[in-house]
Amino acid sequence: MSEPANFALPDRLEAGAPYPLGATPDGLGVNFAVYSAHATAIDLCVFDPAGKREIARYALPEHTDEIWHGYLPQAGPGLVYGFRAHGAYAPERGHRFNAHKLLLDPYAKRILGQARWTDALHGYRVHSSRGDLSFDRRDSAPAAPKSVVVADAFDWGDDRAPATPWDQTVIYEAHAKGLTRLMSEVPAPLRGTFAALGHPALIDHLKSLGVTALQLLPIHAILQDRFLHEKGLVNYWGYNTLSYFAPEPRYMARPGNGDELRVAIRRLHAAGIEVILDMVYNHTCEGGERGPTLCWRGLDHAGYYRLQADNRRHCVNDTGTGNTVDASNPHVIRMIMDSLRHWATSYRVDGFRFDLSVTLGRETHGFDPGAGFFDALRQDPVLARTKLIAEPWDIGPGGYQLGRHPPGFAEWNDRFRDGVRRYWRGDEGARRDLAARLAGSADLFDHRGRRPWASVNYVASHDGYTLADAVSYERRHNEANGEGNRDGHAANYSRNWGVEGPTDDPAIRETRGRVARAMLTTVFSALGTPMLLAGDEFGRSQSGNNNAYAQDNEISWLDWAQADAPEGRALAEFVARLARLRLEHPLLRYSRFLHGAEVAPGVRDVEWFDETGATPTPDHWNDHGHFALAMRRASKGEDGAVTMILFLANASSLSVDFHLPPPEANWRLLVDSACPEREEGPVAGGSFTLDAHGAALLAAEILVD
């Protein structure tokens, strides 16, 4: 048997310890520990440094509380390894053990190599008439990715978390590669990598916009889907987890250098910008029961995945990906918690967005805000202090749970997105819903002491149209995805304003610009946490593709030349102005829900008016052809001064004269989305004319006895 260059291989493993899980070097050797409740034995396989040859195989000698463990003396960081699990191959009972398949360590902090698609990666014979009931004896190691032992050691110096309060948070959602792939200020070898995230050009741009948090699409290691690979496409978004602990190698300028991400985070922190990661714990890359055996399936299929109660051969598919991680299993909760703590401590990440978070809150009877995962997360002394954001749905029974997550979570509010789009495209009857969304969606979130910041307000995200496409297309254009334009959302609540896609018609372009600015103004004026999709600040388009998950190309990458064009610069300056106003005027980001309490004679903390300055009657609210709306917020200071903010909205195609509601005050214009060139200044008289498809913000202060 050959030996690694740096140490002599022993004949057998020592007992080691069941904690911590994963591969842990201690300077004298490496402890290995892995969970499996149903395996009969687990082997540790050691490979040469290139991961090409298996040079040693050891049985993990101990089994303690469902943890298999052993200690390899003299080994250290850089060791390449994998596991093989022995046990029953009984799909009808939920067991799919196959020791011919090399398995990643679920806790691996570095991955060596990409999976090379071959039928040998499956635990069954792919072309057998018995399907997944058959058994495949080919060794998958030549085609499988390998785990690498890592010692986390990084000098964080004087790094400090920005700890931005929720009510001052502005989120910028971006893809780690697409954000800088075309950014000319970044050196060519670094573009599209973790290293580029800390480049001064990007940081300066984020700071200029008023962004306080960079939220990245999944950056953990992923598996490239076989069906995409065979079509010449890639999984660009990354919602196909191969490792919950290892960064994705393709985002590294230098392979294996995880410190690139740490350096970038340290630089972002120094600039006052938090980092939030999109985490995909609801499913894994192994798919349904006919998917490959790469890690969890081979270690304990019945332990890691939820299986159908009446036929354990089949996976529960509440996620639409083929499998559903069983977050009711304490060992699975432990894996997720250990992963989160790893990112929060080893990488000093400031927050997490949970993809399809309803899956994580599913117990045997369905979604439960008091599920074990939520309880574990909320009491954790490290994680409870991070920003926690839920995508509050999955496709399982009762899968839409917006507003029903426990305190401590913010939630993506698609009701806000859809309601704002419907109002500004001119849907009849959309005005009442807009009022609720501007009020922080209190109808959804005002319970259990939750605050308005729990509503993450957005009009565009990675999943769906960009802002520019929402005002330029009425039909999805996903032909490049190779799925016959059947994928992606069908209901986008968009409007092209006369022409589908790009146009040189100045009137249409003007209308599109007005509507886009009005929607941005709504996002920054509503109570809640504003989120901006990367590139929306300068009009980025995906050519109508509303599901660009497989487009690792110019469709998805940010075109920074567009940001430098006059229209792009003007829109970015407008966004920066909105963010500045939000910071300067606390009423735009008020930290408590408002319900019409009187703060001064004739003034309530929140009130609604029509264009006449009168409070709408029920008949007026139900007038589906009416598009003018005014919202006033007010608060009283200790000095007796009452501060007021007035939001005006006009989704019609005609100008509207708004009579400013009593009491009389010296109103000042803060911003007018229909006429963005107008500077802040006094509003003459008691009225304000708002042009078509426009939103405006006014401010005033009065003294009361």
N, C-alpha and C positions, 0 to 999 in steps of 0.2 A: 504493500500500500504506500502511495506517495504521501509526502508531508508538505504542509505549507512552509513557506520560506522562513517564517518568523518564529516558529515554535515546533517542538516535537509533539506529535499526537500521542496521547495516552491510550491505553488499551480500553479503558472504560471511563464512564462519567462518575463523578462523585455525586452524593445525594442532592446537594444544593438546597434551595429554599423555594417555597411556593409563592413567595412575594419578594420583589414586585414582578408582575407579569411582563413577558417580553424577554429580551436579551439585555442583561445588565452587566457591564464590565466593572470590576472593582480594583483593577491594577494588577491582580494576580491571576485572573481568569475571568470567565463569563458565566453568569447564572442564566439558565433558560427555564422559563415557566410558561405554560400554555393551558388554557381551559379546554376541557372536553368531558362532558358528563357521561358519554356513552361509548367512548373508545375503549378498546381492551389493551392497547399499547400505543405509544407514540415514539417514533424514531427522530433523532436529530441527524440531519445530513449536512456534512461539511463539504464545501466546494473550494476549488482553486480560486485565486483572486479574480480571475476573469469570469468565474461562474460557469465554466465550460465542463469541468469534470468533477464528479462526486469523488472525493478522496477519503472520506470516512463516514461511517454510519454507526450511530450509537442509540441504544434504547434508553429513553429517559427512565432513570431507575426508580423514581418515587412518584407516588400518586396520593396527594393530600387534598381532601375536600374538593374533589373534582378538578384539581390542578395537577398537571403532570410537570415534573421538574427534574433538573440535573445541572451539574456544574462541570464546566470544561476548564481544567487548570491550564495556565499559561496563555490562553487565548485572550484576544483583546479587540479593540476597535478595528474595523476593516474586515473582520472575518465574514465570509459569505456562507450562508446557510439556508436551510429550509426544513420543513417537517414532513413526515409521512405518518398517517394515522391508520391503525388497524382496528377492525371492528366489523360488525355485520353490514353486509350490503343487502338491505331489505327495504326497498323504496316504499312498499306498501305499509311499512311501519315507521317510515320517515327517516330511515338510516341509509346513508350513501357512502360508507367508508370504502376506500379503495387505496391501498398502500402503494399502488403503482403510480399514484399521482403526487407530485411534489407540491407542497403547500407553503404559501407565505405565512410568516408569523403575523397574526393580526395586530401585533404591537410593533412591527418593524418600523424603524424611524428613517430608514433609507432603503430604496428599491434599486436593484441592479438589473438592467435590461428590461426590454419590453416583451410582452407576451407575443409569441410568433404563432399566428392562428393555424392550428392543425386539429384534426379530430381527436388527437391524443390528449388534448386538454380536457376532454370530457370523461366522466367516470363510466360511461356506458358506450356501447358501440353505436355511433351516430346513425349508421345506415342499416342497423339490424331491424328485422321485422318486429322484434319485441321492444323496440324503442328504449326508453330509459330503464326498463326492467332487465336489459342485458348488462353485461359486465365487460369492461375494456381493460386488457392487461398490458397495454403499451405504457412505457415509462414516459411521463410528460415532462421530465426535468429538462431535456434539451430545448423545449419550447417555452418553458415557464420562467417568469421573472423570479429573482432570488432576493432574500432578505440580507441586509448588511448590518453588522453590529456597529453602533454609534455611541460615542461618548459626548454628551452635550457639554460643551465648554465654550462660553462666549463672554467677552468682557463688555458688559453693558455700560460701564462707566457711570456717568451721572444721569443716565436715562430716567425720565419720569413720565408716567402716564399722563396725558393731557387732562383726563377726568372731566371732560366737558359736560356740564349739566344737560340733562335731556332737553330742557326747554330752550337751550341755545344750540342744539345739535342740528346740523345740516348734512345729510348723507349724500354721497356721490357714489352710485353703483357702477362698477367697471369690471372689465375682464383684464386679468393680469397681463396677458399678451397683447390683446387688441388695443389696450390703452396707449401703448408707446410704440407699437410695431412700425408706425409711419411717422414717428416724431423725429424730425430732422435734427433737433438740438441734441438729441441723445446719440452718443457714439454708436455707429452701426452694429458692432458686436453685442451691444447691450440692449438694443431695441427689442421689445417684447419679452424681456426677462424680469426676474425679481429685482435685479440690480437697478433696472431703469425706474422702478417705483420710487427710489430715493433720489432721483436726479433733480437738480435744482430747477430745471425748466418745468418739470411736472409739478413740483411742489409750489413753485411760484404761481403757476396757473390755478391750482386748487386754492391757494391763499387768496388770489385776486377775486375768485368767485365767492369767497366767504364759506367755503366748504370746511367742515370740522371733522368729518369722518369719511374715510375711503373704505367702501364696502366692496370686497372682491368676490367675484364668482368663485366656485370651488378651486382651491389651489392644492388640495391633497392629491396624491397619486391616483390615476384613473386607468381603466382598461379601455382600449379602443374597441368599440363594438364591431363584431365580425361583419354584420350586414353593411355597416358604413365602410369598413375596410374594403369589402368586395366591390363597393360602388365608387371607390376612389375618394371617399369623403372621410372626415374625422369627427370625433366627438369634441367639438370646440368648447362648448359650455363647461363640460367636466362633471356632469351629474351622473357619474358612473364609477363609484368609489372602488379602488383597489386597495387602498391603505388609509386608515383614519389617522395615522401618525406621521406619515412621510410626505414631504412636499413633492409636487409633480416635477419629475426630472426635466421635462421639455421646457420649463420656464427658467432653467438655470443657465447663465452664461457660461459657467464652468461646471460640467457634470459632477454631481456629488457635493457641490458646495452649498450646503444649507444655510451657511452664514450670509449669503447674499440677501436672503429675505430678512434676516435679523438686522443687517446693516440698514436696509431700506426702512424697516420699521423704526429703528432708532432715529433715523433722519426725519421721518415723518413726525415722530413724537417731538423732536426738537423744534419742529415748525408748528406744533400745537394741533396736529392732525392725528386722530385716532384711526385704528385699523380694525375693521370688522370682517370676519370670514363667514362665507356661506358654507354651512356644513350639511352633509348629506348622510344622515344616520338612518333614514327611513328604509333604505334598500341598499343593496350592494351590486357590484358589477356581475355577479354570478347568474343573474336572471332567474327564470323559473326552473322547474325541475329538469328541463332539458338544456339548461345552460351549462357552462364549463365548471370544472372543479379546480379552484385556484387557491382557496383559503378556507373560509368559514364552512362551506358545504362539506369539504373533506374532513374538517376537524370535528364537526358536530352539527350536521344539517338540522336535526330536530331540536338542537339547543339554541341555535342562532336565529332560526327563521320560524315564522308563524306558519303552521300547516293546517290544512282543512280538517276539521274535527271528524268528519264522517269519511274522509279518504286521505290519510296522511301521505299518500304518494304525491299529492299536489300541494303546491304552495298557495297560501292566501296572497292575493294580488291587490291590496288596497292602494298600491302606489302606481300601477300602470306599467311597471317595469318587469313584472314576472315574479318578484319576491317581495316580502315584507319582513324587515328585521323585527324580532320579538323583543320589544322594549319592556315587556312585563317580566322577563327573565332577569333576576338580580345580577347574573354574570354579564349579561349584555349591557345592563345599565352601568355596571362597573367599567366595562370597556369604553362606553361612550363618555362617562365621567373622566376616566383616565386620559382619554384623547383630548377632551376639552381642557383639562388642567395642563396637559402637555403644551398645547398651543398658547394657553394663557400665561404659563410660566417660562417655558423654554424659548418661546417667541414673543412673549409679552403682548399678545393680541388683546385688544380692548373690548371685543364683543363678538357675538355670534348671531348669525341669521340661520334658522333651522328650516331647511327645505321640507315641505310636507309635514309640518310639525304635528299635525293631528295623529299621524301614525305613531309618534313617540308617546302620545297620551292615550293610546288604546289599551284598555284592559279587556278581560274576557267578555264583558258586557258592552263594550264600545268605548267611545271617547270619554275621558274623565279628567277634568281639570285638577283633580287630586291624585292623578296617577303617580306611580312610584318614581318615574323619571323626573317629573316636575318637582316632586317633593325633594328628591336628592339634589337637584340642581339649585333650588331656592334656598336650601340650608347650607350649601357648600360655602365655606368662608372665603374661598378664592373666587369662585364663579359667580356667586350671588352679587358681587360688586361689578361685574362686567355688564355691558349692554346686551340684552337678550331680546331677539326679534323672531317672531314666529311667522311662517307662512301658514295661515290658519285653515288649511284644507288638505284633503287627499281625495282619492276617488272611491274609497270604501263607503259602506253604509253610514249615513250620518256624518259624512266627511267634511261638510262645510261648517266650520266652528268659529267664524269671525266674531270677535268680541268675547269669546268664552274661555280664553286662556287665563291662567291664574295671574294674580298681581305679580309685578316684577317683569312682565313681558310687554314689549311693544308688538304690534301685529301689522303686517301688510294689509292695507285697507283697499281692497279692490272695489268696494262700494264707492269709495271716494273717486278712484280712477274713472269708473264707469259713469258715475253721476256727473262729474265735471265734464267729461267728454260729451255726454248727452246734452247737457245744458248749453255748452258753447257751440255745438253743431246745430242747435236750434230745435231740439225735440220739444214738442208741446208737453206740458205737465212736468218738466224737469226742474222747475224753479223751487218747489217745496223740498225736494231731495237735496238740492244744492245748499239750501239754508241749513239743513241738518249736518251736512259735511263741513261747512264753514265753522259750525259750532263744535268742532272736534269729534263729531259723530258720537255725541253724548248718548244717543239712543242705543249705541252698541257698547260703549266703554264706561259709562258712568255708574259703576257699581264696585263694591269691595274696596273702595278707596283708591281706585285707579285714577290716573291723571290724563289730561288730554294728549300728552306725549305718547300714550299707548297706541294712538292711531298714526301709523306711518303713511303719510299722504303723498301720493304720486300720480302722475298722469301717464307715465311711461316707465317701463322696466325692461330688463333684458328679454323677458318673455312677452312678446307682442310687438306692436308697432313702436318705433321711435316717435318722439313728439312731432317731428317734421312729417313722418309718414301718416300720422293720425289726422293731419290736415291736408294730405295730398292723395290718399288712396281710399277707395271704398270697398275694394276687394283685396284679399291677400294675394300675394304673388310669390309663392314658395316653390316655383318650378325647379329652382336650382337644387332643392333638397331631394329630388328624385323620387317623390312619393305622389306624383300626379296632382300636386297642389291640393291634396286632401288633408294635409297636416296643418297644425296651427289653429288658433281660435277662429271661429267663423263670425262671431259677434264682436266687432271691434269698436263700435260706436264712433266711427270716423266719418269724415266727409271730405271730398276732394275739391269742392267749391267750383266745379265746372269742367275740370279736365282730370283724367286719371293719370297721376304721375307728374313728371316734370313739365313745366310750361314756361313760355316766355311772355305770356299774357300778363301785363303789369297789374291789371285789376285783380286777377286771381291771386297773383303773388302777394299783393297788398293785403287781401282778405286773409290769406293763409298766415301771413306774418302777424296780423292783428289777433287772430284766434289763438295762435301759439303763445303770444305774449299774454293774452288774457288768461289762458290756462296756467301759465307760470305764475302770474300774479295771484291767482286763486290758491295755488299750492302754498305760496309764501305768506298768504293772508289768513289761511285757515288755522284754527287751533290744531295742534298736533305736531308731528315731526316731519318736516319736508324732506323728500328724497328726489334727487335729480339723476336721471340716466346719463351716463357719460356721453358727451357729444351733443346732447340736446341743447346745451348752452350755445352752440354755434350752428345748429340746424342739421345735424347728421341724419342721413337717410340710409336705409337698408334696401332701397328700391322696392319697397312694399312687402318685403319678406318679414312675416311676423313670427317666424319660428326658425331663426338662423342658428340653431344649435349645432349644425354640421358644417358651418361656413367659416373655416379658418382662412379667410381671405379678405379682399377689400370690401366685401359686403358687410363684414362685421368690424373690421379695424377702423379706428378713428382716423379720419382724413384731416390732419392738422393744417394742411394748406387751406382747407375750407375755414378753419378757425382764424386764419390770417387775412381772409378776404373781408372786404368792408361789411357785408351783411353779417358774417360770422362774428366779427369783432363787435358790431353794434349789439347783437343779441347777447353776447357774453357780458358786455357792459351792463345791459339791462338786467340780467340775472344777478350780477354783482350788486347792482343797486337795490334789488329786492331783498337780497340777503342782508345788506347793510341796514335797510329800513327795519327789517325784522329784529335785528340786534338792538337797534337804537330805540325801538318802541315796544316796550314790554307787553302792551295790549295785543300785539300781533302774535305773541308766543305765550300768552297767559297760562300759568301753570295749574289753574283750577277750572273746572267746568262752570259755566255761567248759566243761570236759569231765570234771569229777569228780576233779580233783587234790586230794590231801590238804593241807589248810592247818593242821590241828591233829589230835591223836589223836581219831578218831571224827567228824571234821568234814571234809567235802569242799567244794570251791568251789561245786558245784551238786549237789543231791540231790533225789530225788523220794520222796514218802511217800503212803501212803493214810491214811484217817482213824484207823487204829489206831496210827499213828506208825511203821509198819514200811515197809521198802522193798518196793514191789510186785514180785511175781514175774511171770514171763512170762504165767502164767495170769491173774493179776490184771489185767495190762495188756490182755489179750485178753477180759476180761469186759465185753462191750458194754453190759451193764445197769448198770455202775458209773459214778457221776458225781462222786464225791469225789476231790479231788486236792490235794496239798500240794507246794510247791516251796520249797526253801531255798537261798539263796545265802550265801556266806561269804567273808570276806577277812581276812587277818591284817596288823595294822599293825606298825610298827617297835617299838612299845612292848610287843609281845606280846599285845595285845588282839585278840580275834577278834570281828568284827562280823558279825551275821547278820540276814538279812531272810527272813521266812516269808510266802509267798503261799498263801492257802487259797481253794479254789474248790468250790462246791456248786451244781451245776446241777439238782439234783433238786427236787421239790416238797415235801420234808420237811426239817426241821432235821437237822443232822449234828453230833455231838460229835467234834471232832478232838482226839486225844491228841497233845500236842506232842512231837516227836521228841527223843531224847537228843542231846547232853548236857543236863542240867538247866540252866536259865537263867532270869533274871528278864525275861520277855517283856513287852513293852508293845504295846498296840494302837495302831496308827497310823490305820487307817480300816476301817470295816465298811460295805460298800455296801448290805447289807440293812437296816442301822440307821444311816443317815448322821448321825443326831443324836448318836450316841455320840461322846464326846470321847476324845482320846488319853489313855491311862492304863495302869496295871499290869493284867496278866492274872492273875487269882487261880488258884492250883492249876496242874496240869499239863495242862489241857485248855481248849478254847475251843469254844463252841457257835455254829455258823454257821447262820443261818436259811436257809430255802429261797431259791434263786435269788440267792445271795449270794457275794461275794468279800471277803476281808479281808487286810490287811497287818499283820504283827507284826514287831517289831524287838527285838534283844537283843545284849548284849555280854558276853563271858566272857574271863577271863584264863587263859592257859596258860603253863606253864613253858617 
